[in-house]
Amino acid sequence: MNKNEEIIKFLDSKKAENIELIDLRNSEYFVESVIIATTNSSKQAIAIIDELKILINSLGEKVLFEEKADEWSVLDLGDCLVHLMSPLYRDKYQIEKFLISLKR
């Protein structure tokens, strides 16, 4: 199982919803992939990020940057971004549409 699959499996086990992997290897975006998931509370998102960092370290990877906020948290793994968003922000910003448009 590769890193992205491990992250998706972990997010699913922590009850994140609507988990989506967007492969951007054939685009000019600055990362190869983006994982987006919906969380139902900032408490859930922060707990997921804290545990996700442990998983990432166990895979021999590093978190280069993290941003924790109530509605939208991000982990930068260098070649992958992980976005945890509230339902409101995910609907409002629709970053999936933007990212998918880059693949064309």
Buried (B, 14 or more C-beta within 10 A) or exposed (E): EEBBEBBBEBBEEBEBEEBBBBEBEEBEBEBBBBBBBBBEEBEBBBEBBEEBBEBBEEBEBEBEEBEBBEBBBBBBBEBBBBBBBBEEBBEEBEBBEEBBEEEE
